Amino acid sequence: MTDKLIVDIQGHTAQITINNPAANTWDEESLPALQQLIAELNDNREIYSLVITGQGEKFFSAGADLNMFASGDIDVARDLANKFREAFRALANFRGVSIAAINGYAMGGGLECAMACDIRIAEEHAVMALPEATVGLLPAGLGTQHLPWLVGEGWAKRMILCGERVDAATAEKIGLVEEVVGKGESLQAALALASKVEGQSPTSVTACKGLIQQARGGNILDAYQVESDAFVDLFSTADQKEGVNAFLEKRKPVWKNA
């Protein structure tokens, strides 16, 4: 792994802190480490959620370390594009609930990391942008795909094609973040929300998340049957039996994530 990602397990939640001063940039070391970390969290059946934030008070993440692209080497560009894609695809496909605690600037790959999460909570001073075209690049960490899904084509074009930055209030208004909190409050707000996941069946959450994300590119008529099949599949899990019986017995369920 790497010291550029700090991991702290709190109950059923993994807290990941991007730790690459001064701007918490992503590089050829931290991107594969994130991918590996998500794989390990997926294998840990005790983990139901993750929260990712940035070290310090100013940056969630400023995105890619541009020194990596200074040579203009095409092979280097291809390798790094693959690393960004695979790292953030792994994050997007985390089987539990992922929450970004945006504690400052989220620029380029930093915002792409946050958009790969299920939910985003931003501090009131946070600023978000995808400024890659300003330096002759484009968002290669799934940004051109996730942003229009979240905010619509018009705002995606304003941010990507025109280089427009948005503050936290605007981000909430357009649907880029789900909540805005005071300075220094995003991590605790994200952890509090993550704790609510513990009341949900982990197997149900995984199934529901998959269905929701399939809606981005699937056919809704085909999805009806997929949803029904997924519902029936839950009856082969221990958590389904535990959840129903705990409710009938008026007690708190004890999830097995199985």
Sequence and secondary structure as in RCSB ss.txt:
>XXXX:A:sequence
MTDKLIVDIQGHTAQITINNPAANTWDEESLPALQQLIAELNDNREIYSLVITGQGEKFFSAGADLNMFASGDID
VARDLANKFREAFRALANFRGVSIAAINGYAMGGGLECAMACDIRIAEEHAVMALPEATVGLLPAGLGTQHLPWL
VGEGWAKRMILCGERVDAATAEKIGLVEEVVGKGESLQAALALASKVEGQSPTSVTACKGLIQQARGGNILDAYQ
VESDAFVDLFSTADQKEGVNAFLEKRKPVWKNA
>XXXX:A:secstr
  TTEEEEEETTEEEEEE  TTTT B TTHHHHHHHHHHHHHH TT  EEEEEESSSSEEE  B GGGGTT  HH
HHHHHHHHHHHHHHHHHT SSEEEEEE SEEETHHHHHHHTSSEEEEETT EEE  GGGGT   TTTHHHHHHHH
H HHHHHHHHHS   EEHHHHHHHTS SEEE TT HHHHHHHHHHHHTTS HHHHHHHHHHHHHTTTS HHHHHH
HHHHHHHHGGGSHHHHHHHHHHHTTS       
